[in-house]
Amino acid sequence: MRLLSANPPAVHVRNRFSETLEETVTCTDLGAFVTSWGYRLGTVESVEDAAARLAYLMAALPA
């Protein structure tokens, strides 16, 4: 994971077993975590649930 910017807050995450599975997640002004393609992962009230959804989206097994 790599912090991209401070306004709006965003991180870049990738699956270390894949060269193609990567995503940018932004935290909106309303406290929602949103992927670069518009999928709402959750809110700051439940960071653990948002992280679990992101982990599910980024899951892949090595070939």
N, C-alpha and C positions, 0 to 999 in steps of 0.2 A: 504494500500500500504506500502511496506517495501523495502528500498534500500538494494540491495544485494551486489553490488561490485562497485568499482570505475573504473576498467579497464577490459573489456569495461563496461560502465555504464549500470546497469540493475536494474529493480524493479520487485517485486513479488506482484501481485494483486489478489484479490479474491472477489467473490460475497458473501456478508455477509449472504445472505439467502440460500446459498447452501454449502454443505460440499464437493462438488466435483468440482465446477467451480472456477478454479484458473489458473493463467498464469504467466509466466515470460516474460517480455519484455526487450529486449536489444537494445541499441542505437549503431549502427555500426559506423565504422570509417568514413563512407560516410554520416552520419547523418540520417540514416533510422531507424525507429522503427520497430523491427521484433519480432514476438512471438517465443516461444520456438519450435514450430512446423513449423516455416518458413514463416508464413503469414506476409507480409509487410503491416504495418498499415499506414505508411506515413513517412514524414520527419520532421526535425527540423524547416523547413520553415513554416510548418502549424501544430503546436502541437495540436491545437484545433480539426482539422480534424482527426488526429491520435487518440486522446482521444475519440472522438465520435465513431470511428470504434471499438475501444477496448470496450467501454461501450456497444455497440450493441452486440459484441461477448460474453460479460460476462452477458448479460441480462438474468434474470430468475425471475419468480415470486415465492414467498413462497408457499409451498403446503398447 
